[in-house]
Amino acid sequence: MGTHVTFYPLERTHFPLLVRWLNMQHVHLVWGGPDRWTAAHVAEKYGSYVDGYAFEAETRRPIFAYVYAIHGKLSGFIQCYNAYDFDRAGYQLQDVIDTRKYSSLGALDFYLGEPTLLGKGWGAVVVREFLTHFVWKKFRSCFVDPDSANAAGIKAFAGAGFRELDASNEVEIVPMVAFSDL
């Protein structure tokens, strides 16, 4: 397989691809959002990401958004940010991770947009490459929270070196963490 993964900072010219990917059933099931993503939805959600930030509680927070190509074909979306900068959906970060142990904690989210690449191990490859080339340059550890029903995402993160944390049965996520080698 080799790595053959290339990352490109998100640009507005990528928005039509995001519309297509976000409307694919395998992406929509784990990424959510409106019932049907439109160009206006994508522009509203991701417009500031192109400029390197997202709003949280009316404050600009850094976010690093990319599309990635596998063997030269744009194939998906990935982003990273400081885990402490953004609220989590449906739970508090301190409820699933001992925040005293993680002073430098990044977080990432990704999806593989192209359905022809599903089930071939690319998720772990993409995440591992992204950790190496981007996340570990900014953070000492990284947090992810795939939905407990997202078996493919959990497998991809585990394959990229994430390990599961103990979590209460009240959250429908699988909290996972990975560490840089620094």
N, C-alpha and C positions, 0 to 999 in steps of 0.2 A: 504494500500500500504506500509506503513512504509517507512523508508528511505533506508535501505538495499543497499546503494551505497558505494562502496569502490574505492579509487583512487590509482593508481600505477604510479610512475614516468615513463615517456616514456623510453623504451629501444629498442635497435635495433631488439630484438626478436619480438616486436610488429609491425614491418614494414609490414609484409605480411597482417596483419589485416588492417592497414592503406590503403594499396593498394586496398584491397577488398572494404572497406567502401568508399574511395574516388571515386571509380568507380560506386558506386550505384547512380542511378538517383537522389534520394531525397537529397543526400549529394552533388553531383556534381552541382546541380542547385544553391545551396547557397554558396558552398565553392570554386567552380571554379577550375582553374588550367588547365593542359593539357587536350586535348580531351580524352585521355586514360592514366591514371596514370600507371606507371610501377614501378618495384622495384627500378630502377635507379633514377626515379623522386623522389620517397619518400626518398631514401637515401640522395640525393642531398639537398632536402628541409628540412628534419627533422634530418639529421645526427648531426648537431651542437646542436639541441634542446635537444638531449640526454645528452649533456654536459652542458646544462643550458644557452645557449646563441644562438642568431641569429645575423646575420650581418645587420646593417643598415648604409648606407653611409660609408662602409668599416670599421665600428667600431663594436666591440662586444657589444651587448646589452643583459642584462639578460632576459631570457624567461623561464617560468616554464610550462612544457608540461607534460600532464598525459593522460593515458587511464583510463577509469573507468568501473567498473563492476556493474551490477544491478543483485541482487540475485545470485552473484557469476559468472555471465557470462559477459565476456568483451563485452561492448556494445557501446562505443563511445570514442571520443577524446575531451579534453578540455585544454586550455592554458590561462595563464595570464601573464601580463607584465606591465611595466610602460607605460601609454598611451602617455607620452611625448617622449618616446624613438623611436617610429616608425612613419613614415609617413602614412597617411591614403590614401586609394585608391580613387582618384577622388575628394578629398576635403581637406581642412586644418582644423585641430582640432579646432583652434580658431574661425573658421567660424560657428561652431555649438554649442560651449560651452564657457561660460565665464571663461577662464582659470585662471583669478585672484581669482575666488572662490574655485578652486580645486588645492591646492598645492600638495596634495597626491592623485593622480588619477591613479588607475589601469585600465586595460582594459582586457576583456576576450572574447574568441571565443570558440565555442563548436559545436559539432554535435552529434547527436544520430545516430550511424552507423547501428544498427540492425533494419531492417524495421518492424519486429514483435512487436516492442515496440512503434512505432509511434502512436500518437493520444491518448495516455493513461496517459498523465500528467507527464511523467518522465522527460521531459526537465526542467520544473520548479524545480522539486525535485533535480536533478543533480546540477543545477546552484545554488540553495539555499545552498546545502551542501558544494559546492565548495567555495562559498563566506565565509561561516562560518569557514571552516577548513583551507583555504589557503589565499584568497584575503584579508580578514580583518586582518590578521596577518601582512600584508605588507602595506596596503593602507587604507585611510579613506573613499574614495569613489571609485566607479567603473563605467566605461563607456563601452557601447556596441553600435554597429551600424549595426543592421540587415538591410538587403535590404528591401525596402518598400514592395516588393512582397512576402517577407518571413513571412506570417501570423503566421505560427507555431512558428517560432523563436521569433517574437514579443510577442506572447501569453506566451511563456515560460519565457521570461525575465520579463514580467509584473507579472506573477505568482510568480516570485522569488523576487519581490519587486522593480523592476526598474520602473521609470516613464519617460514618453516621454518629451523631450525638444522641444521647438520651433525650427524649422529649415526652412531654405529657401526652396522654391519649386525647386531650382536648383540642390539639391542633391537627389539621389535616395536611401537614407537611412533613417532610423528612429533613430535618436540619443536618447539614453536613459541613465539614471544614477541611481545608487543606493548608499546608504550611510550606513556605519557601525554604530552600536549602541554605539560606543565609544564616 
